[in-house]
Amino acid sequence: MIGKQGLSLLLALLLSFAASSQAREIWTQGVPEPYFKHFLDFYKADPSAMGRWATGLKNISSDQLDRTLKALDTTQFTYLYPMEMKGYDLPAENGIPTDQLSLMAVRAGKLVPIPFQFDEFDKTGLIWIDGFNDHDPEGKPGIFDDFDELVFMFRDGGQERYDPSRHTLKQGLIVEEIRLDSPRNQPRYIYLVRNNPARSRADYVQANLEEGWVQSTLMHMDYNPKDFTEIDKMYPRLGPHKDQSVFDNLYVNISTGILNQNLRVDLDTRKNIKATPVAVHDGPVRASMLVKARIWYAFMPTFFSQKFQVDFYEQSVTIPSRFAIGSMRVLKFFLMFLRDPRIHFALDLHNMDGARVTFQTVYGQKRYGVVDGKMSPFEQTMTRTRLPGDWVYMDSNQGWEMFFSNHMPVVPGGLFDSFLSGLRMNMFYQDDPKATTDYERFAGASPRLGFESEGLPRTAISLMGAIPRLDYADMDSLGEAIVALAAADKDGKFRKYDAIVNEHLTEMMKAGQITTVDQLADAFIADLDRMNFTGIPRATFNQLIHQAIVDTTPAVNQVHHGKVLARMVELAKQQGIDITRLRYATMDNTLWFPAWVGPGGPEDFQWQVTHPPVARVMARPAPPAARAATR
């Protein structure tokens, strides 16, 4: 089962495992202390300092890195955390040309520009790059609209608030004050400014499609410009191991029956599975790459072709796998041909001696697999584990680390997981220099890790076949589909779907897994909460779902999906919510590569991932006349 979401997950895992691998090695060399202190003073005043001083900081020590974060009042996570605000978060600025807007913050007593960008999207949620999308743009290009995104870094906000009596705005008008709140740091403030030409010199990430590379202040990656799965090198740009690549190879094999399990074909990344970058929107904070995935067979392109995007930041990579109206149609069409598919995904790394690896479901006793050429009993347990949980962590033993946040909407042992019966899967891990393959470039598994699966989730596939048949082609949003499906219940179109779900829930009741309707609603939201929904705030959407399930479900095994959706529509109207604004959902599988996850270890880093900083628009600034004397 490897549709668009499957390929996106494979690439997310690739990037997560490839861009990091570490146990905290302490860098001791350091740069001269006077030079470092001068840099730190400059960095506190200007966000562009790290990029502009990068060459001189290549030998920075771990202690100096830690002192930098302390001076900026950030944790390892909040230092690298990018923030996004939608157009509907800033309604007063909707309709303004984006080239008239910019961000500033008070740093070292001065109001200075900070790095930012405005990104636009098409109606399915893909980054909008004129001439390369298959769908119309959401809103008007070049104008700040509802679903555009303002992107910036948490760390670039200023800890001091703007005061017109002390801080000079030489040109333009401050239109919004935005407060950034973090559970671990003091509040920060940024200012949305109109008609000010000043721009920060910082550029945290760059991408070149023609030459096939992506580079940030801290890392570099080379790949085949014609196939993003063919990554040649990935290496850090700072520290004693700078320029030392840790990447060997990526291999994906899909063996599947086509309409018949005995009529099998083999597809792999060497011959059949290609992911071609077609365009990139390269801003100072984020480079969003539009990639076209296609399966080839007998040297000919097949019917399967889907676009997805990869977002590169300074210290993270996200693949926002989309769930939109078209997603279900594509998945149903793809799965109708498959019989007994078997998937093998392997990522080969090298230069990783001493690295430590673990993931959430095996971390109960805070244990790690160590790359030493031997398979320990714990590593044998890792390779037999079914799902990794919410995170995978690798400490490279080179002074930098990787943390992969898994946002697939399947809580291990949860509600959605129970519908995957028939799909057998497991993680695998090899640490053996003699375990060679015909696809590697460097001999041996040092380490080799990934996952394997076999079969299809029959209950889930039966549910796909039972989804009411409607004309989804004219629907632009999930919200529109909810309204249409709610109306379809009057024609009894949910009978088969309800029967399949309720039969399954009866078995869960008997097993004592879910015994009350409240538990059912909570379990449903726990899975859904791993996704980001665009158009309606998460808390509001969760409340609508929970209340609708409780109001319409007399017992755990008596769910009437049409009634649930109708109740959601009714509740939304009562609360003044336009449910058709619910556009699409994304599974934001993200690789973070901090210098260190921090003293709390991977569990605490995951807590920060799930409790990130938030942006809040403050009271609108005073009108221009009230500040005229300060300009």
Secondary structure, DSSP 8 states (H G I E B T S, - for coil): --SHHHHHHHHHHHHHHHT--B----------HHHHHHHHHHHHH-TTHHHHTTGGGTT--HHHHHHHHHHTT--HHHHH-EEEEEGGGSGGGTTSBGGGEEEEEEETTEEEE---EEE-BBTTS-B--TTS-SS-BSS-TTB--TT-EEEEEGGGSBSB---TTTS---SSEEEEEEEEEETTEEEEEEEEEES---------EEEETTTTEEEESSEEEEEETTEEEEEEEEEESSSTTTT---EEEEEEEEEEEESSTTSEEEEETTTTEEEEEEEEEE-SS-EEEEEEEEEEETTEEEEEEEEEEEEE-SSEEEEEEEE-HHHHHHHHHHHTTEEEEEEEEEEEE-S-TT-EEEEGGG-TT---EE-SSS--HHHHHHHT-S---SEEEEEBSSS-EEEEE---S--TTSHHHHTTTT-EEEEEEEEETT---SS-SSSSEEEEEEEEEES--HHHHHHHHHS----GGG--SHHHHHHHHHHHGGGTTTHHHHHHHHHHHHHHHHTTS--SHHHHHHHHHHHHTTSEESSS-HHHHHHHHHHHHHHH-SSTT---HHHHHHHHHHHHHHTT--GGG---EEEEEEEE--S---TTHHHHHHHHHHS--EEEE-S----HHHHGGG-
